[in-house]
């Protein structure tokens, strides 16, 4: 019996994560990316979560998501109030966590059929 009943119709699904790589469907990625159930942005050019700009956050506004997950690398980092305001003003729920936790959360939320997008620092 699965722990989570999978109702996902997501085109892009995270299959595995280990430090330095994420497997989406059958492809291994070693660079930062943004994923939603129906869209994959393969080269999210972000050196660190501290370098996040309003332009980086604006990408999420184009995605059909209610929940934004930010995988901040090996360690969990909280965004500044200014960074959070960009997404909060647009009525998104934003969660920051380490990338492994963000991958697990993305898997669980897509299995429930939720509208989620994740920016993942690999």
SEKEVEX-578186 format. One record per residue (C-alpha): residue in three letters; z, y, x; residue number from 0. Coordinates in Angstrom, 1 decimal. Layout:
BEGIN
R   rolo        Z        Y        X   kelo
R    ALA        Z        Y        X    NUM
...
//
This chain:
BEGIN
R   rolo        Z        Y        X   kelo
R    UNK      0.0      0.0      0.0      0
R    UNK     -1.0      3.3      1.6      1
R    UNK      1.6      6.0      1.9      2
R    UNK     -0.8      8.6      0.5      3
R    UNK     -3.3      7.8     -2.2      4
R    UNK     -6.6      9.2     -1.0      5
R    UNK     -8.4     11.2     -3.6      6
R    UNK    -10.4     13.2     -1.0      7
R    UNK    -14.0     14.0     -1.4      8
R    UNK    -14.0     15.9      1.9      9
R    UNK    -17.1     15.8      4.0     10
R    UNK    -15.0     16.5      7.1     11
R    UNK    -12.0     14.3      7.6     12
R    UNK     -9.7     14.1     10.6     13
R    UNK     -9.5     10.5     11.7     14
R    UNK     -7.4     10.8     14.9     15
R    UNK     -5.6     13.3     17.2     16
R    UNK     -4.3     13.0     20.7     17
R    UNK     -3.6     15.8     23.2     18
R    UNK     -6.9     17.4     24.1     19
R    UNK     -9.1     15.8     21.5     20
R    UNK     -9.6     15.5     17.7     21
R    UNK    -11.8     12.9     16.0     22
R    UNK    -13.5     14.2     12.9     23
R    UNK    -15.4     11.6     11.0     24
R    UNK    -16.9      9.6     14.0     25
R    UNK    -17.2     12.5     16.4     26
R    UNK    -14.7     13.5     19.1     27
R    UNK    -14.1     17.2     19.7     28
R    UNK    -12.4     18.6     22.8     29
R    UNK    -12.6     22.3     21.9     30
R    UNK    -10.8     24.5     19.4     31
R    UNK    -12.3     24.3     15.9     32
R    UNK    -11.9     25.2     12.2     33
R    UNK    -12.1     22.5      9.6     34
R    UNK    -12.1     22.6      5.8     35
R    UNK    -13.2     19.7      3.5     36
R    UNK    -16.8     21.0      3.3     37
R    UNK    -17.2     23.1      6.5     38
R    UNK    -16.7     22.6     10.2     39
R    UNK    -16.9     25.4     12.7     40
R    UNK    -17.1     23.6     16.0     41
R    UNK    -16.5     26.3     18.6     42
R    UNK    -13.6     28.5     17.6     43
R    UNK    -13.4     30.7     20.7     44
R    UNK     -9.7     31.3     21.0     45
R    UNK     -7.8     31.1     24.2     46
R    UNK     -4.4     31.0     22.6     47
R    UNK     -2.8     31.8     19.3     48
R    UNK     -1.4     35.0     20.9     49
R    UNK     -5.0     36.2     21.3     50
R    UNK     -5.8     35.8     17.6     51
R    UNK     -7.5     38.9     16.2     52
R    UNK     -8.3     40.1     12.8     53
R    UNK    -11.9     38.9     13.3     54
R    UNK    -10.6     35.4     14.1     55
R    UNK     -8.6     35.4     10.9     56
R    UNK    -11.5     36.8      8.9     57
R    UNK    -13.3     33.5      9.3     58
R    UNK    -10.7     31.9      7.0     59
R    UNK    -11.5     34.4      4.2     60
R    UNK    -15.0     32.9      4.0     61
R    UNK    -13.7     29.4      3.4     62
R    UNK    -12.8     28.0     -0.1     63
R    UNK     -9.1     27.3      0.7     64
R    UNK     -5.8     28.1     -0.8     65
R    UNK     -3.8     26.9      2.2     66
R    UNK     -4.4     27.9      5.8     67
R    UNK     -3.0     25.7      8.5     68
R    UNK     -2.9     27.0     12.1     69
R    UNK     -2.5     24.4     14.8     70
R    UNK     -1.1     26.3     17.7     71
R    UNK     -1.5     23.8     20.5     72
R    UNK      1.3     21.6     21.9     73
R    UNK      4.1     23.9     20.7     74
R    UNK      4.6     25.6     17.4     75
R    UNK      4.1     29.4     17.5     76
R    UNK      4.7     31.8     14.7     77
R    UNK      2.2     34.6     14.1     78
R    UNK      3.2     38.2     14.2     79
R    UNK      3.8     40.0     10.9     80
R    UNK      0.5     41.9     11.4     81
R    UNK     -1.5     38.7     11.9     82
R    UNK      0.1     37.1      8.8     83
R    UNK     -0.6     40.2      6.7     84
R    UNK     -4.4     39.7      7.1     85
R    UNK     -4.2     36.3      5.3     86
R    UNK     -1.3     37.0      3.0     87
R    UNK     -3.0     40.1      1.6     88
R    UNK     -5.8     37.8      0.6     89
R    UNK     -3.3     35.6     -1.2     90
R    UNK     -3.5     32.7      1.2     91
R    UNK     -0.5     30.5      2.0     92
R    UNK     -0.3     30.3      5.8     93
R    UNK      1.5     27.6      7.8     94
R    UNK      1.8     27.6     11.6     95
R    UNK      2.7     24.4     13.4     96
R    UNK      1.8     22.5     16.5     97
R    UNK     -1.7     21.0     16.4     98
R    UNK     -0.6     17.4     15.9     99
R    UNK      1.5     18.4     12.8    100
R    UNK     -1.4     20.5     11.5    101
R    UNK     -3.8     17.5     11.7    102
R    UNK     -1.3     15.3      9.8    103
R    UNK     -0.8     18.0      7.2    104
R    UNK     -4.5     18.5      6.8    105
R    UNK     -5.0     14.8      6.3    106
R    UNK     -2.3     14.7      3.6    107
R    UNK     -3.5     17.7      1.8    108
R    UNK     -7.1     16.7      1.7    109
R    UNK     -6.0     13.2      0.5    110
R    UNK     -4.4     15.0     -2.5    111
R    UNK     -7.7     16.9     -3.1    112
R    UNK     -6.1     20.3     -2.1    113
R    UNK     -8.2     23.3     -0.9    114
R    UNK     -7.1     23.6      2.7    115
R    UNK     -8.6     24.9      6.0    116
R    UNK     -7.2     24.4      9.5    117
R    UNK     -7.7     26.3     12.7    118
R    UNK     -6.9     23.9     15.5    119
R    UNK     -6.2     24.7     19.1    120
R    UNK     -7.0     21.5     21.0    121
//
